[in-house]
């Protein structure tokens, strides 16, 4: 699931419109392939600048096509804020769902 501060943004008409327009733009360019690997269709419109509580309501960051990328699930999950991978998957409603890492075999956490 999206971080609590971003839920309202991801459910907003402005984001849904921006996302749809970006996907349409990518489909017109290359059929909608993943911008990272270029091998499979894109699935997730990815913010290349991490959204924070400070910038989530700044349209120059959150709704700027120059700061978006259309990625497949695998490429999106490889990139994370801390480099650990597997950030989220996209649920059936089109919204991000957080993926929790498996428990550590040493600590169980």
RAKA-V742664 format. One record per pair of residues at least 4 apart in sequence whose C-alpha atoms are under 6 Angstrom apart, sorted by the first residue. I is the first residue (numbers start at 1). J is the second residue. Records with the same first field share a line. If there is no record, write none. Layout:
I->J / J
This chain:
1->96 / 97 / 98
2->7 / 96
10->15
13->17
15->19
26->32
27->31 / 32
32->41 / 42
33->38 / 40 / 41 / 42
34->38 / 40 / 41 / 42 / 70 / 71 / 72
35->70 / 71
42->70 / 71 / 72
43->71 / 72
44->70 / 71
45->69 / 70
46->68 / 69
47->68
48->67 / 68
51->55 / 56
52->56
56->62
58->62
59->63
60->64
71->76
77->85 / 86 / 87
78->85
79->85
80->85 / 87
87->99
88->97 / 98 / 99
89->96 / 97
90->94 / 95 / 96 / 97
91->95 / 97
103->108 / 109
104->108 / 109
